[in-house]
Amino acid sequence: MSQRLGIPVSSLAKWVRQARIVRGELSGSGQGPLTSEERAELVQLRRENRELRREKDFFRLAAVHFAKEQLPPRGFA
């Protein structure tokens, strides 16, 4: 079938497997492969996580910068 369609066998197998997961023939939740909805949610959550980490790092660096401004100068005066 894949030769008639001009696609690799592995691609066709992945599509068939994903279709079976979506139809509920294979377990999509828990330990098995993800459904399309679960995969989309995972992508969104990873994107959100990345953004939150960037924000946290920004505020941490800003706090360090402002804390340094509050310290007395070092060395001999």
LINSULGI-V955079 format. One record per pair of residues at least 12 apart in sequence whose C-alpha atoms are under 7 Angstrom apart, sorted by sequence separation. I is the first residue (numbers start at 0). GAP is how many residues later the second one is. If there is no record, write none. Layout:
BEGIN
i=I gap=GAP
i=I gap=GAP
END
This chain:
BEGIN
i=21 gap=13
i=20 gap=14
i=21 gap=14
END
